[in-house]
Amino acid sequence: METIGAYEAKTHLPQLLERVSRGDRITITKHGVPIAVLQPYDPDKRIDVAAVIAELRAFRAQNRLDDLTIHDMIAEGRR
């Protein structure tokens, strides 16, 4: 996978998109730190929204704050 800086990616976006459409994957960096990956679209990686909502509800049911408020958590240093 090729790595390219953010400024160069912005400057050459049409050419990068053409390469990605042919199957290339390109990592975009900012000051040497990876921040994004350009890759071909994969319709098989769709997120099942209903399943995500069910998982969130199950998590919420198992993890209660009881009487603890957001104000209390901030006062304790949790953010």
Stockholm file with secondary structure:
# STOCKHOLM 1.0

chainA/1-79         METIGAYEAKTHLPQLLERVSRGDRITITKHGVPIAVLQPYDPDKRIDVAAVIAELRAFRAQNRLDDLTIHDMIAEGRR
#=GR chainA/1-79 SS CEEEEHHHHHHTHHHHHHHHHTTCCEEEEETTEEEEEECCCCGGGCCCHHHHHHHHHHHHHHCCCTTCCHHHHHHHTCC
#=GC SS_cons        CEEEEHHHHHHTHHHHHHHHHTTCCEEEEETTEEEEEECCCCGGGCCCHHHHHHHHHHHHHHCCCTTCCHHHHHHHTCC
//
